[in-house]
Amino acid sequence: MQTDRPLWVPDAETLERSPMAEFIAWCGQRFGRTFSEYDAFHEWSVVERGDFWTGLWVHCGVIGERGETALANGDRMLEARFFPDAKLNFAENLLRGSGNDDALIFRGEDKVRYRLSWDELVGLVSRLQQAFKSQGIGVGDRVAAMMPNLPETIALMLATASVGAIWSSCSPDFGEQGVLDRFGQIGPKLFIACDGYWYNGKRQDVDDKVRAVAKSLGVPTLIVPYAGDSAALASSIEGGIALADFIAGVEAKPLTFERLPFAHPLYILFSSGTTGVPKCIVHSAGGTLLQHLKEHRFHCGLKPGERLFYFTTCGWMMWNWLASGLAVGATLCLYDGSPFHPNGNVLFDYAADERFAVFGTSAKYIDAVRKGGFTPMTTHDLSALRLITSTGSPLSPEGFSFVYNGIKSDVQLASISGGTDIVSCFVLGNPLKPVWRGEIQGPGLGLAVDVWNDDGEPVRGEKGELVCTKAFPSMPVKFWNDPDGAKYRAAYFERFDNVWCHGDFAEWTPHGGIIIHGRSDATLNPGGVRIGTAEIYNQVELMPEVAEALCIGQDWQDDVRVILFVRLTPGVELTDELTQAIKNRIRTGASPRHVPAKVIAVADIPRTKSGKIVELAVRDVVHGRPVKNKEALANPEALDLFAGLDALKS
């Protein structure tokens, strides 16, 4: 259901003085163009990509040698090269700040709090850089970290990038095999781990896991102190060293930066791995920097000194996105642990205390706050908060309404979507456009985003595949261990020739926005009609009896039938009456085609480490197929609940 009025409209000052408005005016002057409104500017940014990305480089003051060519082979996505003659260093562009103002602020639940000034951050990176060099770590080497979201993790990443090495990370809650499935593929020269971490008020011991991973990787291991005894853990590992000893006697001195080609690898990120060993996705320093500068500076309107927060772990690409906020001079607010410890107000306490300008989180978190009965607008001073971003899964229309009714009435809400594949967003917020209930505001600048049907034709008013029809800077450089590029091509270019197919089921709205209906490989096809799973979740998860839901298509009698699994709130049973109420809610809120053939209660629903439910893994279990990589899941034992259910046999 859409409302006839937007939830938020930009005020006159935003329309005239926001960084986005200033950039549009600046580009008009520099390139001799007149842009009547935002959509015209977006169209120009796609058609004249060389000029657009050059303008962004110059306007944002990117440090490095740009070269004369902005885009080579731009008509062929796999052969396109942005700034092929450029030289830059990612860390150099993030470490411009100096002085005693905060660069990083950290909270680890209610256990640990500290902050680093710009001078302290630069000094720590300098000491780490020197220590890395003394270990022979340099251009092209891989540094792999199993770390909490600490200030030290940001500093270690920046030191890695400063010498031209490649950073890869995961969170310490990954199992031993999950860590090795990732880092074992990339051959790191250094393994970094913590000595424990806090979650839900309890210390989580990682000593045995760290020792096992270190032994398997067979490389020097650096132990960072947080919730244990780093010296003792380091001494129990062959080649282990505690951080204090690693930088002992090293004095901070002016940083040096290895300037390398635009496409030089910066990060190796990993796919979720729920259908096999994770893909190792390599992202470039230049592409990541420009894309994040664009998203932070213009789409989020970030200004120097503003507080930027995202609730994330180091195993999710939103951590990489958050780190880039330093490039615009923002202060990063880091959090590690449960977002509901000691209670559901903890993140809003943090937001009020530190005066967040941008609060980033997941759709699941917003829904959990709503179902928990929290109303931060009545309990917290969020006057500094001007932007809330939501990602991880589609935010329901009711989630949109709750933000305005329960969190803040005059905030811009930006549902964003993209992912690990591009370490950024295809569609996201726009400070110059209204926010409509249930809609992502629109495509990112410079991105030729569209929705295509199965015949490869653009469609309006119907659902289809989210595609990008022209090359963009943050496309992966390659997949690691994919020498001929076959895995890369199969992942994005097998569906449509010379067009990136992202794997999201989407549709345009009459307002020029986008709705994501879920992953297209998880869409349901009863009677040959494609249905997005998010359309069902948007209805059933509104019911107070339902805590969470997961939907799959089960092969049945030469067709596909819709099966809905529900995790009920404590004390609720799935009676015939509740089953019928669920079906009625879906029938009236979505359509009769969306009504499941079966509704089945389960005690838990499996999800990845970043909180995404795993429909494909459940579908495989239901059909008796093996799940190839249970280590990718936060709660793999939940899959056992779906095997051999009698309810699925009739």
C-alpha positions as CSV (number, residue, x, y, z in Angstrom):
1,M,0.0,0.0,0.0
2,Q,1.4,3.4,-1.0
3,T,0.5,6.7,0.6
4,D,-0.4,9.7,-1.5
5,R,2.1,11.9,0.4
6,P,5.9,11.4,1.0
7,L,7.2,10.6,4.5
8,W,9.9,13.2,4.1
9,V,10.6,16.1,1.8
10,P,14.0,18.0,1.6
11,D,13.8,21.6,2.9
12,A,14.9,24.6,0.9
13,E,18.4,24.7,2.5
14,T,19.1,21.1,1.6
15,L,18.0,21.7,-2.0
16,E,20.3,24.6,-2.3
17,R,23.3,23.9,0.0
18,S,23.7,20.2,0.4
19,P,26.9,18.7,-0.9
20,M,24.9,17.0,-3.6
21,A,23.4,20.4,-4.7
22,E,26.8,22.1,-4.6
23,F,28.3,19.3,-6.7
24,I,25.6,19.5,-9.3
25,A,26.1,23.3,-9.6
26,W,29.9,22.8,-9.7
27,C,29.7,20.2,-12.5
28,G,27.4,22.5,-14.5
29,Q,30.0,25.3,-14.4
30,R,33.0,23.0,-15.1
31,F,31.5,21.2,-18.0
32,G,29.3,23.9,-19.4
33,R,26.0,22.2,-18.7
34,T,22.7,23.3,-17.3
35,F,20.8,20.7,-15.2
36,S,17.2,21.5,-14.8
37,E,16.7,18.9,-12.0
38,Y,18.4,15.9,-10.4
39,D,17.2,13.3,-13.0
40,A,18.9,15.3,-15.7
41,F,22.1,15.3,-13.8
42,H,21.9,11.6,-13.2
43,E,21.4,11.0,-16.9
44,W,24.5,13.1,-17.7
45,S,26.5,11.2,-15.1
46,V,25.7,7.9,-16.9
47,V,26.1,9.2,-20.5
48,E,29.3,11.2,-19.8
49,R,30.9,8.9,-17.3
50,G,34.4,10.1,-18.1
51,D,33.5,13.7,-17.3
52,F,31.4,12.7,-14.2
53,W,34.1,10.6,-12.5
54,T,36.7,13.2,-13.4
55,G,34.6,15.9,-11.9
56,L,34.1,13.8,-8.7
57,W,37.9,13.2,-8.5
58,V,38.6,16.9,-8.8
59,H,35.8,18.2,-6.6
60,C,36.6,15.8,-3.8
61,G,40.3,16.6,-4.0
62,V,41.5,13.0,-4.5
63,I,45.2,12.7,-3.7
64,G,47.2,11.1,-6.5
65,E,48.1,11.5,-10.2
66,R,44.9,11.3,-12.3
67,G,46.4,10.9,-15.7
68,E,44.8,12.0,-19.0
69,T,42.4,9.2,-19.6
70,A,39.2,8.9,-17.5
71,L,37.7,5.8,-19.2
72,A,39.1,3.4,-21.7
73,N,37.0,0.7,-23.5
74,G,33.9,2.1,-21.8
75,D,31.5,0.3,-24.0
76,R,32.6,-3.2,-22.9
77,M,32.0,-3.9,-19.3
78,L,34.6,-6.5,-18.8
79,E,37.3,-4.6,-20.7
80,A,36.5,-1.1,-19.3
81,R,39.2,0.7,-17.4
82,F,38.7,3.8,-15.3
83,F,41.7,6.1,-15.0
84,P,44.2,3.6,-16.5
85,D,47.1,6.0,-16.1
86,A,46.3,7.1,-12.5
87,K,48.4,6.5,-9.4
88,L,47.0,6.8,-5.9
89,N,47.0,5.2,-2.4
90,F,43.7,4.5,-0.6
91,A,45.1,5.1,2.9
92,E,46.7,8.4,1.9
93,N,43.2,9.6,1.0
94,L,41.7,8.5,4.3
95,L,44.4,9.9,6.5
96,R,44.2,13.6,5.7
97,G,43.0,14.7,9.1
98,S,45.2,15.9,12.0
99,G,44.8,17.4,15.4
100,N,43.0,16.4,18.6
101,D,39.5,16.1,17.2
102,D,38.0,12.6,17.2
103,A,38.7,10.3,14.3
104,L,37.4,7.1,15.8
105,I,35.0,6.5,18.8
106,F,34.4,3.0,20.1
107,R,32.0,1.2,22.3
108,G,32.1,-2.5,23.0
109,E,28.7,-3.1,24.6
110,D,28.9,-1.8,28.2
111,K,32.4,-3.2,28.7
112,V,34.8,-1.0,26.8
113,R,34.9,2.7,25.6
114,Y,37.7,4.7,24.1
115,R,38.5,7.0,21.2
116,L,41.4,8.0,19.0
117,S,42.1,11.5,17.7
118,W,43.3,12.1,14.2
119,D,46.9,12.5,15.5
120,E,46.6,9.3,17.5
121,L,45.2,7.4,14.6
122,V,47.9,8.6,12.2
123,G,50.6,7.8,14.9
124,L,49.3,4.3,15.3
125,V,49.1,3.7,11.5
126,S,52.7,5.0,11.3
127,R,54.0,2.5,13.9
128,L,52.1,-0.4,12.2
129,Q,53.3,0.6,8.8
130,Q,56.9,0.5,10.0
131,A,56.3,-2.9,11.7
132,F,54.8,-4.3,8.5
133,K,57.7,-3.2,6.5
134,S,60.1,-4.8,8.9
135,Q,58.2,-8.1,8.4
136,G,58.6,-7.7,4.6
137,I,54.9,-7.0,4.0
138,G,54.5,-4.9,0.8
139,V,52.8,-4.5,-2.5
140,G,50.4,-7.3,-3.3
141,D,50.8,-9.3,-0.1
142,R,47.6,-10.3,1.7
143,V,46.8,-9.5,5.3
144,A,43.9,-11.5,6.8
145,A,42.2,-10.4,10.0
146,M,39.6,-12.1,12.2
147,M,38.8,-9.1,14.2
148,P,36.0,-7.2,16.1
149,N,35.0,-3.8,14.9
150,L,37.8,-2.0,16.9
151,P,39.7,1.2,16.2
152,E,42.8,-1.0,15.9
153,T,41.2,-2.9,13.0
154,I,40.7,0.3,11.1
155,A,44.4,1.3,11.8
156,L,45.6,-2.2,10.7
157,M,43.6,-1.9,7.4
158,L,45.0,1.6,6.7
159,A,48.6,0.4,7.4
160,T,48.0,-2.6,5.1
161,A,46.7,-0.3,2.3
162,S,49.5,2.3,2.9
163,V,52.2,-0.2,1.8
164,G,50.1,-1.6,-1.1
165,A,49.2,-4.8,0.5
166,I,45.6,-6.3,0.3
167,W,43.3,-6.4,3.3
168,S,40.7,-9.2,4.0
169,S,38.7,-9.6,7.2
170,C,36.0,-11.6,8.9
171,S,34.5,-11.4,12.4
172,P,35.7,-13.5,15.3
173,D,32.4,-15.3,15.6
174,F,33.2,-17.3,12.4
175,G,33.9,-21.0,13.0
176,E,37.4,-22.4,12.3
177,Q,36.4,-23.9,9.0
178,G,34.6,-20.8,7.9
179,V,37.7,-18.7,8.5
180,L,39.9,-21.2,6.6
181,D,37.4,-21.4,3.8
182,R,38.1,-17.7,3.3
183,F,41.6,-17.0,4.2
184,G,42.9,-20.4,3.1
185,Q,42.2,-19.4,-0.5
186,I,44.2,-16.2,-0.5
187,G,47.5,-17.2,1.0
188,P,48.0,-14.4,3.6
189,K,51.4,-13.3,4.7
190,L,50.1,-12.2,8.1
191,F,47.1,-13.4,10.1
192,I,45.6,-11.0,12.7
193,A,43.2,-12.0,15.4
194,C,41.9,-10.8,18.8
195,D,42.3,-12.4,22.2
196,G,38.5,-12.7,22.7
197,Y,35.4,-10.5,22.3
198,W,32.3,-9.5,24.2
199,Y,28.8,-10.5,23.1
200,N,25.6,-10.2,25.1
201,G,27.5,-9.3,28.2
202,K,29.7,-12.4,28.1
203,R,33.3,-12.8,27.1
204,Q,33.7,-15.1,24.1
205,D,36.8,-17.2,24.2
206,V,38.6,-17.7,20.8
207,D,42.0,-19.0,21.9
208,D,41.6,-22.6,20.6
209,K,40.1,-21.3,17.3
210,V,42.9,-18.8,16.8
211,R,45.6,-21.4,17.5
212,A,43.9,-23.8,15.0
213,V,43.6,-21.3,12.3
214,A,47.1,-20.0,12.8
215,K,48.5,-23.5,12.6
216,S,46.6,-24.2,9.4
217,L,47.6,-20.9,7.7
218,G,51.2,-21.4,8.8
219,V,52.1,-17.7,8.8
220,P,53.0,-15.2,11.5
221,T,50.1,-14.3,13.8
222,L,49.5,-10.9,15.4
223,I,47.3,-10.9,18.5
224,V,45.4,-7.7,19.3
225,P,44.2,-7.1,22.9
226,Y,40.5,-6.7,23.6
227,A,38.8,-9.1,26.0
228,G,41.6,-11.5,27.0
229,D,45.3,-12.0,27.5
230,S,47.0,-11.2,24.2
231,A,50.5,-11.9,25.4
232,A,49.6,-15.4,26.7
233,L,47.7,-16.3,23.5
234,A,50.5,-15.0,21.3
235,S,53.1,-17.0,23.2
236,S,51.1,-20.2,22.7
237,I,51.3,-19.9,18.9
238,E,54.3,-20.6,16.8
239,G,55.2,-17.3,15.1
240,G,52.7,-15.5,17.4
241,I,53.3,-11.9,18.6
242,A,51.2,-9.6,20.7
243,L,50.4,-6.1,19.3
244,A,52.3,-4.4,22.1
245,D,55.5,-6.3,21.2
246,F,54.9,-5.9,17.5
247,I,55.2,-2.1,17.7
248,A,57.4,-1.9,20.8
249,G,60.2,0.6,20.4
250,V,58.7,1.9,17.1
251,E,58.2,5.7,17.2
252,A,55.7,7.4,15.0
253,K,57.1,9.3,12.1
254,P,55.7,10.8,8.9
255,L,53.8,8.2,6.9
256,T,54.8,7.1,3.5
257,F,52.3,5.9,0.9
258,E,52.9,3.5,-2.0
259,R,51.0,5.0,-4.9
260,L,49.8,2.3,-7.3
261,P,47.5,2.0,-10.3
262,F,43.8,2.8,-9.9
263,A,42.9,-0.8,-10.3
264,H,45.4,-2.1,-7.8
265,P,43.7,-4.5,-5.4
266,L,42.7,-3.1,-2.0
267,Y,40.3,-5.6,-0.5
268,I,39.3,-9.2,-0.9
269,L,35.7,-9.7,0.2
270,F,33.8,-13.0,0.3
271,S,30.4,-14.1,-0.9
272,S,28.2,-15.6,1.7
273,G,29.3,-19.1,0.9
274,T,26.0,-20.8,1.5
275,T,26.1,-22.6,-1.8
276,G,29.8,-23.6,-1.7
277,V,33.2,-22.3,-0.9
278,P,33.0,-18.5,-0.8
279,K,34.0,-16.6,-3.9
280,C,36.9,-14.2,-3.3
281,I,35.9,-10.9,-4.7
282,V,38.8,-8.5,-5.3
283,H,38.1,-4.7,-5.2
284,S,40.3,-2.0,-6.4
285,A,41.7,1.0,-4.4
286,G,40.6,3.6,-6.9
287,G,37.1,2.2,-7.6
288,T,36.4,1.7,-3.9
289,L,37.6,5.2,-3.1
290,L,35.6,7.1,-5.8
291,Q,32.4,5.1,-5.2
292,H,32.5,5.6,-1.5
293,L,33.4,9.3,-1.8
294,K,30.4,9.7,-4.0
295,E,28.1,7.8,-1.6
296,H,29.3,9.4,1.6
297,R,29.8,13.0,0.4
298,F,26.8,13.4,-2.0
299,H,24.2,10.7,-1.4
300,C,24.7,10.8,2.4
301,G,25.7,14.5,2.5
302,L,28.5,13.8,5.0
303,K,30.6,16.8,6.1
304,P,33.9,16.9,8.0
305,G,33.5,16.3,11.7
306,E,30.0,14.8,11.5
307,R,29.5,11.5,13.3
308,L,29.0,8.4,11.0
309,F,27.7,5.2,12.5
310,Y,27.0,1.8,10.9
311,F,26.1,-1.3,12.9
312,T,28.3,-3.9,11.3
313,T,30.9,-6.5,11.8
314,C,34.2,-6.9,10.0
315,G,32.8,-9.7,8.0
316,W,30.2,-7.5,6.2
317,M,31.1,-5.1,3.4
318,M,29.4,-2.3,5.3
319,W,32.5,-2.2,7.5
320,N,34.6,-1.4,4.5
321,W,32.0,1.2,3.5
322,L,32.0,2.7,7.0
323,A,35.8,3.0,7.1
324,S,35.8,5.2,4.0
325,G,34.0,7.9,5.9
326,L,37.4,9.1,7.0
327,A,38.0,10.3,3.4
328,V,35.5,13.1,3.9
329,G,36.8,13.9,7.4
330,A,33.9,12.3,9.2
331,T,34.3,10.8,12.7
332,L,33.6,7.1,12.7
333,C,31.5,5.7,15.5
334,L,32.3,2.0,16.0
335,Y,30.4,-0.6,17.9
336,D,31.0,-4.2,18.6
337,G,28.7,-6.7,20.3
338,S,25.0,-7.3,20.6
339,P,22.8,-4.3,19.6
340,F,20.5,-5.4,22.5
341,H,22.9,-5.5,25.4
342,P,22.4,-4.4,28.0
343,N,19.1,-3.5,26.5
344,G,17.4,-2.4,23.3
345,N,18.3,1.3,23.9
346,V,22.1,0.8,23.7
347,L,22.6,2.0,20.1
348,F,20.2,5.0,20.6
349,D,22.1,5.8,23.8
350,Y,25.3,5.9,21.7
351,A,23.6,8.0,19.1
352,A,22.3,10.6,21.6
353,D,25.6,10.7,23.5
354,E,27.8,11.2,20.5
355,R,25.3,13.1,18.3
356,F,25.3,10.8,15.3
357,A,24.5,12.6,12.0
358,V,24.1,9.3,10.2
359,F,22.8,6.1,11.8
360,G,23.2,3.0,9.6
361,T,21.7,-0.4,10.4
362,S,19.8,-3.3,9.0
363,A,16.1,-3.8,8.2
364,K,16.1,-6.7,10.7
365,Y,17.3,-4.3,13.4
366,I,14.6,-1.7,12.7
367,D,12.0,-4.5,12.8
368,A,13.4,-5.8,16.1
369,V,13.2,-2.4,17.6
370,R,9.6,-2.0,16.5
371,K,8.6,-5.4,17.8
372,G,10.4,-4.7,21.1
373,G,8.2,-1.8,21.7
374,F,11.0,0.8,21.8
375,T,10.2,4.4,20.7
376,P,13.5,6.3,20.7
377,M,11.8,9.6,19.7
378,T,10.2,9.7,23.1
379,T,13.3,8.6,25.1
380,H,16.3,10.0,23.4
381,D,17.7,13.3,22.1
382,L,18.3,12.5,18.4
383,S,18.3,16.2,17.3
384,A,21.6,15.8,15.5
385,L,20.4,12.8,13.5
386,R,19.5,13.7,9.9
387,L,19.9,10.4,8.0
388,I,19.0,6.8,8.8
389,T,20.2,4.2,6.3
390,S,18.9,0.6,6.2
391,T,20.3,-2.4,4.3
392,G,20.9,-6.2,4.5
393,S,17.4,-7.0,3.3
394,P,14.4,-5.0,2.0
395,L,12.9,-2.7,4.5
396,S,9.1,-3.2,4.6
397,P,6.7,-0.3,4.2
398,E,5.7,-0.7,7.8
399,G,9.4,-0.4,8.7
400,F,9.5,2.9,6.9
401,S,6.4,4.0,8.9
402,F,7.9,3.0,12.2
403,V,11.1,5.0,11.6
404,Y,8.9,8.2,11.3
405,N,6.5,7.2,14.0
406,G,8.9,5.7,16.5
407,I,12.4,7.0,15.9
408,K,12.4,10.5,14.3
409,S,9.7,12.3,12.4
410,D,12.0,14.7,10.4
411,V,14.8,12.4,9.4
412,Q,15.7,11.3,5.9
413,L,15.3,7.5,5.6
414,A,17.5,5.9,3.0
415,S,17.0,2.2,2.2
416,I,20.1,1.2,0.3
417,S,21.0,-1.9,-1.7
418,G,24.0,-3.2,-3.5
419,G,26.4,-5.5,-1.8
420,T,29.7,-7.3,-1.4
421,D,29.9,-7.7,-5.2
422,I,30.4,-4.0,-5.7
423,V,31.4,-3.0,-2.1
424,S,28.8,-0.2,-2.4
425,C,25.3,0.5,-3.6
426,F,23.4,0.4,-6.8
427,V,20.4,2.1,-5.4
428,L,20.3,4.3,-2.3
429,G,19.3,7.6,-0.8
430,N,19.1,11.0,-2.4
431,P,19.0,14.2,-0.2
432,L,17.3,16.1,-3.1
433,K,14.2,13.8,-3.4
434,P,11.3,12.9,-1.2
435,V,11.2,9.6,0.7
436,W,8.2,7.5,-0.2
437,R,6.9,4.6,2.0
438,G,8.5,1.3,1.0
439,E,10.7,2.8,-1.7
440,I,14.4,3.2,-2.2
441,Q,14.9,6.7,-3.5
442,G,16.8,5.9,-6.7
443,P,20.0,4.8,-8.5
444,G,23.4,6.0,-7.6
445,L,25.1,8.7,-9.6
446,G,27.2,7.3,-12.5
447,L,25.3,4.0,-12.4
448,A,23.2,2.9,-15.4
449,V,20.7,0.9,-13.2
450,D,17.6,-0.6,-14.8
451,V,15.1,-3.4,-14.4
452,W,14.8,-5.9,-17.3
453,N,12.5,-8.8,-18.0
454,D,13.6,-12.3,-19.0
455,D,13.9,-11.2,-22.6
456,G,16.4,-8.5,-21.8
457,E,14.0,-5.6,-22.3
458,P,13.6,-2.6,-19.9
459,V,10.3,-2.7,-18.0
460,R,8.2,-0.3,-16.0
461,G,5.3,-1.2,-13.8
462,E,6.4,-4.8,-13.5
463,K,9.1,-6.8,-11.7
464,G,12.3,-8.0,-13.2
465,E,16.0,-8.3,-12.8
466,L,18.1,-5.4,-11.5
467,V,20.8,-4.7,-14.0
468,C,23.5,-2.2,-14.7
469,T,24.1,-1.6,-18.4
470,K,27.3,0.4,-18.3
471,A,30.7,-0.1,-16.6
472,F,31.4,1.5,-13.3
473,P,34.5,2.0,-11.2
474,S,33.7,-0.3,-8.3
475,M,33.2,-3.5,-10.4
476,P,35.5,-6.2,-9.0
477,V,39.0,-6.3,-10.4
478,K,38.6,-10.1,-10.5
479,F,37.9,-13.1,-8.4
480,W,40.9,-14.6,-6.6
481,N,42.0,-18.0,-8.0
482,D,40.0,-17.4,-11.2
483,P,42.8,-17.0,-13.8
484,D,40.6,-17.0,-16.9
485,G,37.8,-15.0,-15.4
486,A,35.2,-17.8,-15.9
487,K,33.7,-17.6,-12.4
488,Y,33.5,-13.8,-12.6
489,R,31.7,-13.9,-16.0
490,A,29.3,-16.6,-14.7
491,A,28.5,-14.6,-11.6
492,Y,27.3,-11.4,-13.4
493,F,27.4,-11.6,-17.2
494,E,25.9,-15.0,-18.0
495,R,22.3,-13.8,-18.1
496,F,22.7,-10.8,-20.4
497,D,25.5,-10.1,-22.8
498,N,27.7,-7.1,-21.7
499,V,25.2,-6.2,-18.9
500,W,25.7,-6.7,-15.2
501,C,22.9,-8.8,-13.8
502,H,22.9,-8.4,-10.0
503,G,20.6,-11.1,-8.9
504,D,17.9,-8.9,-7.3
505,F,14.2,-9.0,-8.1
506,A,13.1,-5.4,-8.4
507,E,10.7,-2.9,-9.9
508,W,10.6,0.8,-10.7
509,T,8.0,2.9,-8.9
510,P,6.0,5.8,-10.3
511,H,8.2,8.2,-8.3
512,G,11.4,7.0,-10.0
513,G,12.3,4.9,-7.0
514,I,13.1,1.2,-6.7
515,I,11.6,-1.6,-4.7
516,I,13.7,-4.7,-4.1
517,H,11.5,-7.9,-3.7
518,G,14.3,-10.2,-2.7
519,R,17.0,-12.2,-4.4
520,S,16.0,-13.4,-7.8
521,D,17.4,-16.9,-7.2
522,A,15.1,-17.2,-4.3
523,T,11.9,-16.0,-6.1
524,L,9.0,-18.3,-6.0
525,N,7.3,-19.6,-9.2
526,P,3.9,-21.1,-8.4
527,G,2.0,-21.6,-11.6
528,G,4.9,-20.0,-13.5
529,V,4.3,-16.6,-11.8
530,R,7.4,-15.0,-10.2
531,I,6.8,-13.8,-6.6
532,G,9.4,-12.0,-4.5
533,T,9.8,-13.5,-1.0
534,A,10.0,-10.0,0.5
535,E,6.3,-9.4,-0.5
536,I,5.3,-12.2,1.8
537,Y,7.6,-11.2,4.7
538,N,6.3,-7.7,4.6
539,Q,2.9,-9.0,5.5
540,V,3.5,-11.9,7.9
541,E,6.2,-10.2,10.0
542,L,3.8,-7.4,10.9
543,M,1.8,-9.9,12.9
544,P,2.7,-9.8,16.6
545,E,2.6,-13.6,16.8
546,V,5.3,-14.0,14.2
547,A,8.9,-13.1,15.2
548,E,10.5,-14.1,11.9
549,A,9.7,-15.9,8.7
550,L,11.3,-17.8,5.8
551,C,9.7,-18.7,2.6
552,I,10.7,-21.2,-0.1
553,G,9.3,-22.9,-3.2
554,Q,8.9,-26.7,-2.9
555,D,8.8,-28.8,-6.0
556,W,5.4,-30.5,-5.9
557,Q,3.4,-32.4,-8.4
558,D,5.1,-31.0,-11.5
559,D,4.8,-27.4,-10.1
560,V,6.1,-25.3,-7.3
561,R,4.1,-24.7,-4.1
562,V,4.9,-21.9,-1.6
563,I,6.0,-23.1,1.9
564,L,6.2,-20.5,4.7
565,F,8.2,-21.3,7.9
566,V,7.5,-19.1,10.9
567,R,9.4,-18.6,14.1
568,L,6.7,-17.5,16.6
569,T,7.1,-15.2,19.5
570,P,7.5,-16.8,22.9
571,G,4.3,-18.4,24.2
572,V,2.5,-18.5,20.9
573,E,1.4,-21.8,19.2
574,L,0.6,-22.3,15.5
575,T,-3.1,-23.2,15.8
576,D,-5.4,-23.6,12.9
577,E,-6.8,-20.2,13.6
578,L,-3.4,-18.5,13.5
579,T,-2.5,-20.4,10.3
580,Q,-5.6,-19.1,8.7
581,A,-5.0,-15.6,10.0
582,I,-1.5,-15.7,8.4
583,K,-2.9,-16.8,5.1
584,N,-5.6,-14.1,5.2
585,R,-3.1,-11.4,6.0
586,I,-1.0,-12.5,3.0
587,R,-4.0,-12.8,0.7
588,T,-5.3,-9.3,1.5
589,G,-1.9,-7.6,1.8
590,A,-0.2,-9.1,-1.2
591,S,-2.4,-11.3,-3.4
592,P,-4.0,-14.8,-3.5
593,R,-1.0,-16.0,-5.5
594,H,1.3,-15.2,-2.5
595,V,-0.7,-17.4,-0.1
596,P,1.4,-20.4,1.0
597,A,0.3,-23.9,0.6
598,K,1.7,-24.8,4.0
599,V,2.6,-22.7,7.1
600,I,5.0,-24.6,9.4
601,A,6.4,-23.4,12.8
602,V,10.1,-23.9,13.5
603,A,12.2,-23.1,16.5
604,D,14.8,-21.1,14.6
605,I,15.6,-19.8,11.2
606,P,19.2,-20.1,9.8
607,R,21.0,-16.9,8.8
608,T,24.4,-15.8,7.7
609,K,26.9,-14.0,10.0
610,S,25.6,-10.7,8.8
611,G,22.0,-11.6,9.7
612,K,20.6,-12.5,6.3
613,I,18.2,-15.5,6.2
614,V,19.3,-18.3,3.9
615,E,16.4,-19.3,1.8
616,L,18.5,-21.3,-0.7
617,A,20.1,-23.4,2.0
618,V,16.7,-24.3,3.4
619,R,15.4,-25.1,0.0
620,D,18.2,-27.5,-0.5
621,V,17.6,-29.2,2.8
622,V,13.9,-29.6,2.0
623,H,14.7,-31.2,-1.3
624,G,17.3,-33.5,0.2
625,R,20.2,-31.8,-1.3
626,P,23.4,-31.2,0.6
627,V,24.3,-27.7,1.9
628,K,27.8,-27.2,0.8
629,N,29.1,-24.7,3.3
630,K,27.3,-24.7,6.7
631,E,30.3,-22.8,8.2
632,A,29.0,-19.7,6.5
633,L,26.0,-19.7,8.9
634,A,25.7,-18.1,12.3
635,N,23.5,-20.9,13.5
636,P,24.0,-23.9,11.2
637,E,22.2,-26.2,13.6
638,A,19.0,-24.5,12.6
639,L,19.1,-26.3,9.2
640,D,18.4,-29.6,10.9
641,L,14.9,-28.4,11.8
642,F,13.9,-28.4,8.1
643,A,15.0,-31.9,7.2
644,G,12.4,-34.6,6.8
645,L,9.4,-32.6,8.0
646,D,6.3,-34.8,7.8
647,A,4.3,-31.7,6.9
648,L,6.2,-31.4,3.7
649,K,5.3,-34.9,2.5
650,S,1.6,-34.2,1.8
